[in-house]
Amino acid sequence: MMSPISSTWVKGYLEHEGFQVIVATDGPSAVDSARTLSPHVIVLDLMLPGFDGLEVCRRVRQPGHLSGAQSAVLHRGSGAGR
């Protein structure tokens, strides 16, 4: 899961650039939010609890859902220099 500092930083940066940002803290709520809000872009953490960012991406891209939304999956490295 993205640390609160990381998600706060990403949210702040995107809002500063003029984007409206909704933060979900786990996979199931990310899917629910995406289906309800129909975003243009989804930024996901690979390590979301519940189910990971790749599973969120699979679920929202199912036929009849958000097949047109662009997705980016982020993962923080575990060592220096990553």
Residue pairs with C-beta under 8 A, 6 or more apart in sequence:
1 25
1 26
1 45
1 47
1 48
1 49
2 10
2 45
2 47
2 74
2 76
3 76
6 76
7 23
7 45
10 43
10 74
11 21
11 23
14 21
14 43
15 21
19 41
22 33
22 37
22 39
24 30
24 32
24 33
25 48
25 49
26 48
26 49
26 50
27 48
27 49
27 50
27 51
27 52
27 53
27 55
27 56
28 50
28 51
29 50
30 42
30 44
30 48
30 53
30 56
31 56
31 59
31 60
34 42
34 56
34 60
34 65
34 66
34 69
35 60
35 65
35 66
38 66
38 69
39 66
39 69
40 69
40 70
41 69
41 70
41 71
41 72
42 56
42 57
42 60
42 66
42 69
42 70
42 71
42 72
43 71
43 72
43 74
44 53
44 54
44 56
44 57
44 71
44 72
44 73
44 74
45 53
45 73
45 74
45 75
46 52
46 53
46 54
46 73
46 74
46 75
47 53
47 75
47 76
48 56
51 59
53 73
53 74
53 75
54 73
57 71
57 73
59 65
60 66
60 69
60 71
61 67
61 69
61 71
76 82
